[in-house]
Amino acid sequence: MTAGKDARLTRIGTGGRYLVVPMDHGLTMGPVTGLEDLESTVEGITRGGADAVLTQKGVADRVHGNLNGAGYIVHLNGSTTIGPDEEDKRKTGTVEDAVRAGADAVSFHINVGSEYEPDQLTQLAEVTGEAERLGMPVLAMAYARGPGIDESDPDSLAHAVRLAEEVGADVIKTAYSGDADSFERVAAASAKPVVIAGGSKGTDEETLAMVRGAMDAGAAGISMGRSIFQHEDPEAITRAVAAVIHDDESVEEAMGNAGLRVES
């Protein structure tokens, strides 16, 4: 690992653990709740303890100045919910674009098992090669998605995670398998840090229980979007998630210390 890549990795995590908040949903879904005033959302989330936020390159100027010392990741592919196939992620930038946008890392999405896997695999390899030359870390979003695939199956998730490491990713995001016991297989599939996606929006207690389970199984953190930036209090939920990841707090401790109430 180059000195530059090592230094940049420390900007998007803390002590080898990661709380990343992706907010590239403006491309995917439009100006949804939480992203209309992107500046305020970034400000609150990073004040709450997020290690890094993630967007597409075009809104970098709206991110910088509101980071409170957190890191910044530029996502390099995408698709829309109104297009012909949301799983058909297309490149939206290069590592060099991300450098110009002031990024500390780049990310790239691949759907392992889908009909788009061959092209996305080739593109991920190209991204990791370019990133290595520039000393830029790569967060690979590696999902098991395709015909006949159970997207929470630990064996399929483990394959996706290992594929991402084999192609050169430095941090790997994938779906949570649903419980700590099964996710141990996924976290152990790679020597690189594995973080979980946020999944569908649930209660605060459900969200934190998922994070707690993943951490107990050996995950290195989370990359969680809508459950954080669409929360009624993004700063508070970020603070609670950060407490589980970085302070090893229980769900109850994290909720209480962040001022979140348990829903009946």
N, C-alpha and C positions, 0 to 999 in steps of 0.2 A: 504494500500500500504506500502511495506517495504521501509526503508530508502535507501536501495541499488537500488531498482527499481526507486524510485523517483529521485535519483541522476543520474541514467543512462538516464532517460527521458529528463533531462535538457541538456544532451550531444547531443541528436539527434534533438533538437528543440530550439527555442528561445521564451521565454514568452508564451508558449503554442501554438505557431505556428510552422509549419514545412515546410522546403524546402529540400526534400529528392531526391537524384538523383540515381535511380537504374541503375546499370551497370552489371547485371548478364546475359546480352544478349549473352555473349561469349558462355555460355552453350547452350542457346536456338538457336542462329543463327550463331555461330562461331565468328572469329575475324573480326567483321564488322568495318566499318569506325568509328573512335573515340575510339576504344578499342584495336587497335594494340599496341599503346604506352599508356597503361593504366596509367602508372605513371604520364605522362604529363597531361593527361586528368583530373585525380583526382586533380592534383596540380592546374590547371586552374579553375576548377569548385569550389573548396573550397576557392580559393583566391577570387572568385567572390561572395562568400557569401552563398554557400550551407550549410545547417545545418548538413547534413549527406550524406554519400554515401553508397550504398548497393551493395554487390557482393556475389558470392558463396565463401565458406571458403577457397578453394584452392589457391586463389590469394590474400589472406590477406597480405602476405609479400610484395606484389606490391602496396598495398594501404597505409599501415603504412609508415610514413615518408613523405607522400605527402598530409596529411590531413589539415594542417594549423589550427589545433585546432578543426576541425569538428568532428562529431561523425561517428561511423562505425557500419553498420548493416549487419549481415550475413543472407542470404536467405537459407531456409531449404528444398525447393523442386523445381522441375523443369521438363522440357521436351524439345524436340527439334522440329524444323520446318521440319526436314527430317524424323522424326519418324512416326509411324502409326497414332497417334492422339495427337496433341499439347496440347489439353485440359486435357490429362491424366498426371497430374503432379505427380511425384514420389519423395519420400523423398530423400534428398541428404546429410543430416546431422542431428545432434541433437543440443539441446541447449548447452550441455556440449562441443561439438565440437566448437561452436561459442565462448564460454568462452575461450577456448584454443587459438582461433584465435584472441582474443583481441577485441571482439565485445562489443558494448554498448547496442545492442538490436538484436532481431532476427525477421525475417519475414517469412510468410507462405501464399501460394496462395490457394484459394478455389473457385471452380466454382459452385455456388449455382444454382441448377436446372438442372445440367448435370447428366449423368449416373455415373459420378465419385464422385458426392456429398457425398454419404454415407461414402466412405473410406476417402475422404479428410476432412470431418467433424470430424470423429473419430481421424484422425491424428492431426488436429488443436487442438482438445481438449487435446490430449496427449502433444503437444508442450506447450500449455498454462499452463498445470499442472506442467511440468518440469520447465518451465520458472519461475513460481511462487515460486517454491522451491529454485531457485537460484537467485531470485531477479532481473530477466531479463525482460525488456519490450518486448511485442510482437506487431509487426505491421502485421495485417491481411489484405491480399489483397483479398477482397471479391467481386467477380463479379457475375452478374446475367447472366449466360450463359447456354444454353441448348435448346433442341428442342422446337420451338414455342415461345421462349422468346425474347422479344425486349430488347437488351442489354443496351438501354438508357432509358427504362421505369422507371419513378421515384418510382412507387410502388414496382417493382421488386428489384430495387437498394436499397430501404429502407429496404426491407426484408433481403437482403444480409448483409447490414450494421448491422441491429439489431441482426441477427444470430451471427455475429462475436463478438459483445459485450456479448451476452448471453453465448458464449463459453469461454470468458475470455480475449479477445484482449484488448490492451491498446490504440492503435491507429488503425484506420480502413481506408483503401484505397479502393476506388471504382471508377467506371466510372462516367464521368460527364453526366448529363441528357440532356445537350444542351443549357440550359438557366437558369438564376438565379431563376426565379419564381418556376420552377419545382424542382430545386435542393434544395430549402428550405425544402421540405418534406424529402429529403434524409438526409440532415444534421441534421434534428430534430429527426431522427429515433433512435439516440443513444445519450447517455450522454457522450460518449467518443469522442475525436477529430476525425473528418472525413476529409480525404484529398482526392483530386481527382487524377486520373491517367492522364498521358499526352495525351493519345489518338493518333490519326494519326497526322503526321507532317504537319503543316501549315506554313503560314507566321509568322514572329515575332509578327505582330500586332494581328493576329488571336490567337496565343498562349497566349499572354498577356491578350487579351480580355476574353478568357476562364478562366484564373486565376482570373481576376478581377470579373467576374460574379460569380465564385464559392465563393470567399471571401465575396462578397456582400450577398450571400445566407446563410452564416454562416459556410462555410468550415473553417478548421484550417490550410489549406495549400495545397501543392501538392506533389506528388511523380512522377516525370517526368523524363523519360530516354532519348530516342532518340532525342527529340526536343531540348535537352540541349547538350548531349555529341556528337551528330553528327552535331551540329551547326558549321558554319565556324569560329565562335568566341565563344566557350563555356563559357569563363569567362564573356563576355559582356552580353549574354542572361541570364546567372545565376544572374548577378548583377541586370538586369531589373526585373526578376521574384522575386528576393528577395525584391526589392523596393516595389512591389505591395503587397507582403505578409507581410513584416515586417514594412514598412514605410507608408502603405496605399496610395501609389501613384496611380495616374491614369495611363492608358495605355500610353498616350502621354508623361507624365512626366517621366515615367520609361524608355521609349525608348530614349528620349532625353538625360537624365542623364547618360544612359549607352552607348551613342554614336551609337545607332542603327537607321538606316534610315527606314522611312516608304516606303514600296514598292507600286509603282503605279499600 
